[in-house]
Amino acid sequence: MDCSYPLPQPVVVLAITRHGLALAGRTLSALPAARLFAPDKLCADSQAVALDRAVCFSGSTSEQIGPLFAEFEAIVAIFSLGILVRIIAPHLRDKTRGPAVVVLDEADRFAIPVLSGHLGGANALALHLGSALGAAPVLTIASDARETLAVDLLGRELGWTLEADKQALIAASAAVVNDEPVAMVQEAGVRDWWHGHAGGRTGPLPENIRVLPRIEDLDTGRYSALLWISQRPVEALGPVRRSAFSRRLILYRPPRMEDR
């Protein structure tokens, strides 16, 4: 997988040890607009690493998480995953409201997306840092681990908008990762989207996804979910197809300029 997918901004790098600060310097080089947060006791070290991009805080690290969640779209934490989980737990709400969170271990071996892997961009950030730092990105979301289609990210890097309720999104995503037959009807938008999809895909489109050129070609009895890329109104499905896919229909709207 490559790391060409757009990264969340702004980003804060949180380091709480001297070894962590050493890695923070390299991390900031990979994220030129990011800022560094470090405890007061390491203020001189953090300023040496980050100059005017360093912010020193007093009190506990856990006290910083609330304000950081509110101010930044992404947090890169250079300390243990266990510590991070404990201090962010009180601030977790739902997957659409938290920042992207990535953990780097101090030995610079792994980049681990912890929170908002898809919608917030933590997976893309982990891929970017892995490439820049020589760390292995640890992706655990099923669609990324297996390099299959990520329903919630389809066309996002191209400016496509998604129309679906939460339950339909969950159901269609489950159909994709469970290898159920899924119809993709692409009537609009650029066709060469797979290579850059969800941070990059190297293999072919999964065999359980059948690409069709028109909604009229769709046999409702053959598929568990429908991914429809079109400029047409949803009424064009007709009542039979709308009823068949009412809970597993995802509609994508590419920018109209793509169809010129």
Secondary structure, DSSP 4 states (H G I P E B T S, - for coil): ----SPPPSSEEEEE-SHHHHHHHHHHHHHSTT-EEEEEGGGHHHHHHHHGGGEEEE-S-THHHHHHHHHH-SEEEEES-HHHHHHHHGGG---TTTS-EEEEE-TTS-EEEEEE-SSSS-HHHHHHHHHHHHTPEE---SHHHHTT---GGGTTGGGT-EEE--HHHHHHHHHHHHTT--EEEEE-SS-S--STTGGG---SPPPTTEEEES-GGG--GGG-SEEEEE-SS-GGGGHHHHHHHTTTSEEEEE--GGGG-
